[in-house]
Amino acid sequence: MDSTDGIKDGLYEEFGFAIELLVKKYDKKKLLKLIKLLPDCSTNKLFIKKFKEVYSFTPNYKEFNNLSS
């Protein structure tokens, strides 16, 4: 098993869009804070927890679509 198992097609293209939204809506400082927490995120569940601590919402399609509105 590698880190790409279960990743949907097009995810990497969407990732750039998500990062752009986060920087526009919030700022680069919050994104850098999240990046610094990544070494502590050994599982998807931990990443979601840290993401929510930084941005106050769970990372999912619905929430990102709300950011773009």
Long-range contacts (C-beta under 8 A, 24 or more apart in sequence): 17-64, 18-59, 18-64, 21-64, 21-67, 21-68, 22-55, 22-67, 25-67, 26-55, 30-54, 30-55
